[in-house]
Amino acid sequence: MSVDSVVEIARNALYTIIKTSAPVLLISLVIGLIISIFQTVTSIQEQTLTFVPKIVCVFLGLMLLGHWMLQQLVEFTELLWGNFAYYIR
């Protein structure tokens, strides 16, 4: 197994991680921004106000996108196991 192969596996792993985590992180970012703007407009400076809506929206995002995320991870794992004979040479 060459250095290029290891770099390719690492690159694919990082790309898969970013691709699967990005939707949930974007949901959290957008909800946090909306609540921050709401807090600024209404002058409510309660720090705990952001947690519950973020948690609920992230949970809903995981429920909606969980199947797709799991499918991406399974495809990557199948790719790794499919090329296992190549890796041990």
Phi and psi restraints in degrees (value plus and minus 20) as a CYANA .aco file:
   2 SER   PHI    -110.9   -70.9
   2 SER   PSI     149.5   189.5
   3 VAL   PHI     -83.1   -43.1
   3 VAL   PSI     -57.4   -17.4
   4 ASP   PHI     -81.7   -41.7
   4 ASP   PSI     -57.2   -17.2
   5 SER   PHI     -85.6   -45.6
   5 SER   PSI     -62.8   -22.8
   6 VAL   PHI     -83.9   -43.9
   6 VAL   PSI     -62.5   -22.5
   7 VAL   PHI     -83.6   -43.6
   7 VAL   PSI     -60.2   -20.2
   8 GLU   PHI     -84.6   -44.6
   8 GLU   PSI     -62.0   -22.0
   9 ILE   PHI     -84.0   -44.0
   9 ILE   PSI     -65.0   -25.0
  10 ALA   PHI     -83.2   -43.2
  10 ALA   PSI     -61.0   -21.0
  11 ARG   PHI     -83.4   -43.4
  11 ARG   PSI     -64.0   -24.0
  12 ASN   PHI     -84.7   -44.7
  12 ASN   PSI     -57.7   -17.7
  13 ALA   PHI     -84.8   -44.8
  13 ALA   PSI     -65.8   -25.8
  14 LEU   PHI     -84.8   -44.8
  14 LEU   PSI     -60.1   -20.1
  15 TYR   PHI     -83.2   -43.2
  15 TYR   PSI     -61.3   -21.3
  16 THR   PHI     -84.8   -44.8
  16 THR   PSI     -61.9   -21.9
  17 ILE   PHI     -82.3   -42.3
  17 ILE   PSI     -66.7   -26.7
  18 ILE   PHI     -84.7   -44.7
  18 ILE   PSI     -62.7   -22.7
  19 LYS   PHI     -85.2   -45.2
  19 LYS   PSI     -57.5   -17.5
  20 THR   PHI    -102.3   -62.3
  20 THR   PSI     -49.1    -9.1
  21 SER   PHI    -109.8   -69.8
  21 SER   PSI     -39.1     0.9
  22 ALA   PHI     -79.5   -39.5
  22 ALA   PSI     -64.6   -24.6
  23 PRO   PHI     -80.5   -40.5
  23 PRO   PSI     -61.6   -21.6
  24 VAL   PHI     -89.2   -49.2
  24 VAL   PSI     -60.0   -20.0
  25 LEU   PHI     -85.6   -45.6
  25 LEU   PSI     -57.7   -17.7
  26 LEU   PHI     -86.8   -46.8
  26 LEU   PSI     -58.4   -18.4
  27 ILE   PHI     -80.1   -40.1
  27 ILE   PSI     -67.3   -27.3
  28 SER   PHI     -83.0   -43.0
  28 SER   PSI     -59.9   -19.9
  29 LEU   PHI     -84.5   -44.5
  29 LEU   PSI     -66.0   -26.0
  30 VAL   PHI     -85.5   -45.5
  30 VAL   PSI     -64.8   -24.8
  31 ILE   PHI     -83.8   -43.8
  31 ILE   PSI     -62.0   -22.0
  32 GLY   PHI     -81.7   -41.7
  32 GLY   PSI     -59.3   -19.3
  33 LEU   PHI     -86.7   -46.7
  33 LEU   PSI     -63.0   -23.0
  34 ILE   PHI     -82.2   -42.2
  34 ILE   PSI     -65.2   -25.2
  35 ILE   PHI     -87.7   -47.7
  35 ILE   PSI     -56.1   -16.1
  36 SER   PHI     -83.8   -43.8
  36 SER   PSI     -62.8   -22.8
  37 ILE   PHI     -83.8   -43.8
  37 ILE   PSI     -62.2   -22.2
  38 PHE   PHI     -80.1   -40.1
  38 PHE   PSI     -62.6   -22.6
  39 GLN   PHI     -86.0   -46.0
  39 GLN   PSI     -56.9   -16.9
  40 THR   PHI     -88.3   -48.3
  40 THR   PSI     -62.1   -22.1
  41 VAL   PHI     -87.6   -47.6
  41 VAL   PSI     -60.8   -20.8
  42 THR   PHI    -113.6   -73.6
  42 THR   PSI     -21.0    19.0
  43 SER   PHI      39.7    79.7
  43 SER   PSI       7.8    47.8
  44 ILE   PHI    -109.7   -69.7
  44 ILE   PSI      99.3   139.3
  45 GLN   PHI    -132.7   -92.7
  45 GLN   PSI      20.5    60.5
  46 GLU   PHI    -103.6   -63.6
  46 GLU   PSI     100.0   140.0
  47 GLN   PHI     -91.5   -51.5
  47 GLN   PSI     -49.0    -9.0
  48 THR   PHI    -101.2   -61.2
  48 THR   PSI     -26.5    13.5
  49 LEU   PHI     -85.0   -45.0
  49 LEU   PSI     -47.6    -7.6
  50 THR   PHI    -100.4   -60.4
  50 THR   PSI     -42.7    -2.7
  51 PHE   PHI     -88.3   -48.3
  51 PHE   PSI     -69.7   -29.7
  52 VAL   PHI     -84.3   -44.3
  52 VAL   PSI     -69.6   -29.6
  53 PRO   PHI     -81.4   -41.4
  53 PRO   PSI     -57.8   -17.8
  54 LYS   PHI     -83.7   -43.7
  54 LYS   PSI     -65.5   -25.5
  55 ILE   PHI     -82.8   -42.8
  55 ILE   PSI     -63.4   -23.4
  56 VAL   PHI     -84.7   -44.7
  56 VAL   PSI     -65.4   -25.4
  57 CYS   PHI     -87.8   -47.8
  57 CYS   PSI     -58.6   -18.6
  58 VAL   PHI     -85.5   -45.5
  58 VAL   PSI     -61.2   -21.2
  59 PHE   PHI     -80.9   -40.9
  59 PHE   PSI     -64.7   -24.7
  60 LEU   PHI     -84.3   -44.3
  60 LEU   PSI     -59.3   -19.3
  61 GLY   PHI     -82.5   -42.5
  61 GLY   PSI     -60.5   -20.5
  62 LEU   PHI     -86.1   -46.1
  62 LEU   PSI     -56.0   -16.0
  63 MET   PHI     -86.5   -46.5
  63 MET   PSI     -60.3   -20.3
  64 LEU   PHI     -97.4   -57.4
  64 LEU   PSI     -58.6   -18.6
  65 LEU   PHI    -122.9   -82.9
  65 LEU   PSI     -21.5    18.5
  66 GLY   PHI     -79.3   -39.3
  66 GLY   PSI     -60.4   -20.4
  67 HIS   PHI     -83.1   -43.1
  67 HIS   PSI     -65.1   -25.1
  68 TRP   PHI     -84.0   -44.0
  68 TRP   PSI     -62.4   -22.4
  69 MET   PHI     -83.0   -43.0
  69 MET   PSI     -64.8   -24.8
  70 LEU   PHI     -84.1   -44.1
  70 LEU   PSI     -58.0   -18.0
  71 GLN   PHI     -82.7   -42.7
  71 GLN   PSI     -61.3   -21.3
  72 GLN   PHI     -83.5   -43.5
  72 GLN   PSI     -62.9   -22.9
  73 LEU   PHI     -87.3   -47.3
  73 LEU   PSI     -58.2   -18.2
  74 VAL   PHI     -86.7   -46.7
  74 VAL   PSI     -60.8   -20.8
  75 GLU   PHI     -81.3   -41.3
  75 GLU   PSI     -61.4   -21.4
  76 PHE   PHI     -85.4   -45.4
  76 PHE   PSI     -62.5   -22.5
  77 THR   PHI     -84.2   -44.2
  77 THR   PSI     -61.9   -21.9
  78 GLU   PHI     -82.9   -42.9
  78 GLU   PSI     -56.6   -16.6
  79 LEU   PHI     -82.9   -42.9
  79 LEU   PSI     -63.6   -23.6
  80 LEU   PHI     -83.5   -43.5
  80 LEU   PSI     -67.5   -27.5
  81 TRP   PHI     -89.3   -49.3
  81 TRP   PSI     -51.3   -11.3
  82 GLY   PHI     -86.5   -46.5
  82 GLY   PSI     -50.6   -10.6
  83 ASN   PHI    -120.7   -80.7
  83 ASN   PSI      -4.4    35.6
  84 PHE   PHI     -80.3   -40.3
  84 PHE   PSI     -59.0   -19.0
  85 ALA   PHI     -83.3   -43.3
  85 ALA   PSI     -53.7   -13.7
  86 TYR   PHI     -89.1   -49.1
  86 TYR   PSI     -55.0   -15.0
  87 TYR   PHI     -91.2   -51.2
  87 TYR   PSI     -53.1   -13.1
  88 ILE   PHI    -106.3   -66.3
  88 ILE   PSI     -19.4    20.6
